[in-house]
Amino acid sequence: MDPQDRFAAAREKMVRDQLLRRGIQDPRVLGAMWRVHREAFISPGQADFAYRDAPLPIGHGQTISQPYTVAFMCESLHLRGYEKVLEVGTGSGYGAAVLAHLSRQVYTLERIGEVHENAARRLSDLGYDNVTAIHANGTLGFPPAAPYDAILVTACGQELPLAYRQQLIDGGRIVIPLGEPGEAQRMYRFTLRNNRWHEEDLGAFTFVPLVAGEDGEHQGE
Ligand code: SAH
């Protein structure tokens, strides 16, 4: 164990109590959650809360997802390591870092310029060279790198954007929270197999909204 890693015990406890005990089983996902230092993705003043069983604010009204939610979504994508993945909603960059351990290449989109810049700098400083962070409206997907083996959406919309269906390979998976404003949100997995879509409801979760449009400057942040 790295003596400099003062959060090692807290991280190990998070993996055991928040993930394993709640049913996360994929050893690759558990390993990635153990490797990524969540404290590096929040403001230094909040580091002591890094392994809390909760989302945390990262500014601009946005949050870093709860560890369990990140692990659950990653496990639901059934990644084996060879995939090209699109993440919509970079936020802190934490989810992208976990995906970077689980797949070959990650493209991650963030609509708020400053949130994107902070995450891009952080991911690059941490050496995640298989993550490309892009400042863009994610409801359109990212055509230049399509098609993707998997698409992960970390903000809640009302329906699955058509662009995601068009940018997925046959055999691919999309995991996305969906819900009407003010109503309970549920996680869904859409799988494309032999040109047919299969839809599964994976249960209840809570996310910030997936906002259509270019940037956050007009959102009153
Ligand atoms: N995966 C992130 C969680 C981020 S919260 C993490 O691990 O920290 C969701 C993020 O999605 C927010 O930063 C929000 O600004 C962003 N977002 C919302 N709508 C978006 C859109 N249409 N395109 C790109 N990003 C969007």
Boltz pocket constraint, residues with backbone or C-beta under 6 A from the ligand:
constraints:
  - pocket:
      binder: B
      contacts: [[A, 62], [A, 63], [A, 64], [A, 65], [A, 70], [A, 88], [A, 89], [A, 90], [A, 91], [A, 92], [A, 93], [A, 94], [A, 95], [A, 96], [A, 109], [A, 110], [A, 111], [A, 112], [A, 115], [A, 136], [A, 137], [A, 138], [A, 139], [A, 154], [A, 155], [A, 208], [A, 209], [A, 210], [A, 211], [A, 212], [A, 213]]
      max_distance: 6.0
